[in-house]
Amino acid sequence: MFVALALAAKGSGDASILVLSAALAFLWLSYLALAPAAAGPSVSGAGFCVAAFALWIVGTNLFVSSSYTAIAQYHAAFLFGGYLYGRRTSPRLEMAYRTLLALGIALSAWGFWQVLAEGEPRAHGPLIAPATFAAVLNLVILPGAVLLAAGTRRPWLAAALGLVALAVVVSTSRGAWLALAGAGGCGLLLLHRAGRAIRWTKASAAASLLLVLIAGAWALSQMQRPTGSGGFTGGWEGFGSLQPRLELFRLAVGETRSTDLVSGAGYDTFYYALERGRGAVPTYAEGFTHFVHNDYLQTLYELGLPGLTALLLAIALPLARAWRRIPHLPATEQTTAIAALSTVSAMALQALVDFPFYIPICLLIFGAALGVLDATFDSASPARVRPPSFALARRVLSAAAGTLAAWVLITPAVAEAASLRGAERLRNSDGQGAAFWFEAARRIDPRDWRYHWYAGQFWMSQAETTTDPVQAALADAALVRAIEANPRQPRPLSTRIALHDRLRGLLKNPANGETMRAWAEQLVALAPTEAGVRAERDRIFKRFPPGDRK
């Protein structure tokens, strides 16, 4: 499981399908290594919502969205896979948490090294953003903090949590700090609801120390900022990050009004909305992001009301169930349930200002927390007897669902491997080998625009070198498929414009002047502020002036 978590953290930073596939493989092995519950799992409201949310992500991505992305099914798999793992890990919770804590210590050490040895202003570990780094560490801290607040006396645990908490401080992520405080308050409230004695003196001392460290880290970050850098510098520094978030929120609300509220705009498509609407987000004039920095607004925009409803219920139902049942649970189950709920609440709170529900490792831990919670409630319930008549049907359905899930997940991984092999062959001047693997990649996963674009770029470069009309035609065909696969993406269109401009003599039916100008205008509409796009439009209009139909 540690390997699965480590690979999920690495894949969350790299957005590598192959790394994420390896993480899911180790997660599956970890799941198989755990014995299933004797009575079998029950179907809870939270479990149903997790499954529904995951299926909605995959279904809309595969069958509705005009901008398919392979990452969607992996996010869904980490969420639901984590939930299944959490359901089975109940008998070995201590081992599971020690594994998570070991990951937190390793990530913290990485963050300290970045700040102390490499001179980076903020710790982020293998993840790109300090906010996601801190979000992961919050999910490590909170279960252990609940154990300590409930009376567990383990000095090594307190020391480890202090180290991880210091890494959260060094990240200087205000969203993570607020989520940690809010989730900690939620945990204390639930402990009080359970009638547990809370060590208020020690809790207050720990909170005061953490507050002093946070204030010191913030003051140091302000002193390190260049003079006059009060404006936005990429979305992370200082309290200036509030203004870009508000602008992103307004853009998301405006885009949602013109989007189908049933199916949404498609998973991970906010990036294209930002490209089109940068005028409404002046602080991102030159930067870019895929995220609204509010997962609920982004889910509504991308997945519609059904997706948002499933996500909200997956959070709210466990909290409501716990509030009713925690006073009646045995002490051990109370502590376990509150620890899991603190993790859920941390994700829910940070999702208001960041994007933890779009980070695979966060989805994995969140899903596992929900699974642990359901398993805890099951263990405290009267024994259930499963009707034997449904055993065969369950096995058949599980096998069918597993086969379908494997196909949906393995296909993008094989396509990425083929594409990487093609790039490696090209670097070694093996044009024939590169052609084989690039073409294989786009046939393995034809819905992914990237592989058509890679093949189009390859054939275009070959045609420029050899002046071969056949290769120019292959380039054009691949670029047409890339545009069809994702009409919101400007890069294939930009490449096709360059192809019909530079290699007109090799194409059987090159675009005429009117078509070239229309393509240039379409390119500007897709990315109105992207560097070079307007310059390209002006060049095309100069090369093919209005009235020129040749």
Secondary structure, DSSP 8 states (H G I E B T S, - for coil): -HHHHHHHHHHHHH--HHHHHHHHHHHHHHHHHS---TT-----HHHHHHHHHHHHHHHHHHHT-SS--THHHHHHHHHHHHHHHHHH-GGGHHHHHHHHHHHHHHHHHHHHHHHHTS--SS--TTSSSHHHHHHHHHHHHHHHHHHHHTT---HHHHHHHHHHHHHHHHHT-HHHHHHHHHHHHHHHHHHHHTT----HHHHHHHHHHHHHHHHHHHHHHHHHS-TT--S-SSS-SSGGGHHHHHHHHHHHHHHHHTS-TTT-S-TT-HHHHHHHTGGG-GGGSS---S--S-HHHHHHHHHHHHHHHHHHHHHHHHHHHHHHHGGGS-HHHHHHHHHHHHHHHHHHHHTTTS-GGGSHHHHHHHHHHHHHHHHHHHHTS------GGGHHHHHHHHHHHHHHHHHHHHHHHHHHHHHHHHHHHHHTT-HHHHHHHHHHHHHHSTT-HHHHHHHHHHHHHHHHHH--HHHHHHHHHHHHHHHHH-TT-HHHHHHHHHHHHHTGGG-SS---HHHHHHHHHHHHHH-TTSTTHHHHHHHHHHHS-TT---
